[in-house]
């Protein structure tokens, strides 16, 4: 019971953060445009990552597909963290590092979910002979 509640909390936290940032990506908010211009990926990187994060959020909230959403979100968010560390810096346009720290929270939540759902991942890989 406690593990189930923890899984739901991790799912909701990660999905909430990912969904919250979609508004800024899809509306072309100044900060999002700046980030993806700096990365040389505007507008396709901004819109593409938004679509991937939307799909990951939906998959996170469906118990049978949580591990797929967690893997997708973790891969995407690790790219965001690397971008902050190597190109953008922790603080972007005076945000006090908020975007970076939200990315860290999503990474921790999704990595934890993948660990908790490792049996599902292994079963999938075993049945696919991968």
C-alpha positions in Angstrom: 0.0 0.0 0.0 2.7 2.5 1.0 4.8 1.6 -2.2 1.7 2.2 -4.3 1.1 5.6 -2.7 4.8 6.5 -3.3 4.6 5.4 -7.0 1.5 7.6 -7.4 3.2 10.6 -5.7 6.3 10.2 -8.0 4.1 9.9 -11.1 2.0 12.9 -10.2 5.0 15.1 -9.3 6.9 14.3 -12.5 3.8 14.6 -14.8 2.8 17.8 -13.2 6.2 19.5 -13.7 6.4 18.2 -17.3 2.8 19.3 -18.1 3.3 22.7 -16.5 6.3 23.5 -18.7 4.3 22.6 -21.9 2.3 25.9 -21.7 5.6 27.8 -22.1 6.9 25.6 -24.8 3.8 25.6 -26.9 3.0 29.3 -26.6 6.6 30.4 -27.4 7.3 32.0 -24.1 10.4 34.2 -24.1 12.4 31.9 -21.8 11.6 28.8 -23.9 12.5 30.5 -27.1 15.7 31.8 -25.6 16.7 28.3 -24.4 16.1 26.6 -27.7 17.7 29.5 -29.7 20.8 29.2 -27.5 20.8 25.5 -28.2 20.4 26.1 -32.0 17.1 24.1 -31.9 14.4 26.8 -32.2 11.5 26.1 -32.9 11.7 22.4 -33.7 13.5 21.4 -30.5 11.1 23.4 -28.4 8.0 21.9 -30.0 9.4 18.4 -30.4 10.5 18.2 -26.8 7.1 19.5 -25.7 5.4 16.7 -27.7 7.7 14.1 -26.2 7.1 15.4 -22.7 3.3 15.4 -23.3 3.4 11.7 -24.3 5.7 10.9 -21.4 3.3 12.6 -19.0 0.3 10.6 -20.2 2.3 7.3 -20.1 3.5 8.1 -16.6 -0.1 8.4 -15.3 -1.2 5.0 -16.7 -0.1 2.3 -14.3 0.6 -0.3 -17.1 2.8 2.2 -19.1 4.5 4.0 -16.2 7.9 2.5 -16.9 7.7 3.6 -20.6 6.7 7.1 -19.6 9.5 7.2 -17.0 12.1 6.0 -19.5 11.0 8.6 -22.0 10.8 11.4 -19.5 14.2 10.5 -18.0 15.9 10.5 -21.3 14.4 13.8 -22.3 15.1 15.4 -18.9 18.7 14.2 -18.9 19.2 16.1 -22.1 17.7 19.2 -20.5 20.1 18.8 -17.5 23.1 18.4 -19.7 22.0 21.5 -21.6 21.9 23.5 -18.4 25.3 22.1 -17.2 27.2 22.5 -20.5 25.5 25.3 -22.4 22.9 27.3 -20.6 24.1 27.5 -17.1 22.0 26.7 -14.0 20.2 30.0 -14.0 18.4 31.1 -17.2 17.2 34.6 -17.7 17.2 35.3 -14.0 15.0 32.3 -13.0 17.2 31.5 -10.0 17.8 28.0 -11.3 14.2 27.1 -11.1 14.0 25.2 -14.4 17.2 23.3 -13.6 16.0 22.2 -10.2 12.6 21.2 -11.6 14.5 19.0 -14.1 16.5 17.4 -11.3 13.2 16.6 -9.5 11.7 15.0 -12.6 14.9 13.0 -13.1 14.8 11.7 -9.5 11.1 10.9 -9.7 11.4 9.1 -13.1 14.6 7.2 -12.1 12.9 6.0 -8.9 9.9 4.9 -10.9 12.1 3.0 -13.3 13.8 1.3 -10.4 10.4 0.4 -8.8 9.1 -0.9 -12.2 12.3 -2.8 -13.1 10.4 -6.1 -13.2 8.1 -4.7 -15.9 11.1 -3.5 -17.9 12.9 -6.8 -17.6 9.8 -8.8 -18.5 9.3 -6.6 -21.6 12.9 -7.1 -22.7 12.8 -10.9 -22.0 9.6 -11.4 -24.1 11.2 -9.4 -26.9 14.5 -11.3 -26.8 16.3 -8.0 -26.6 
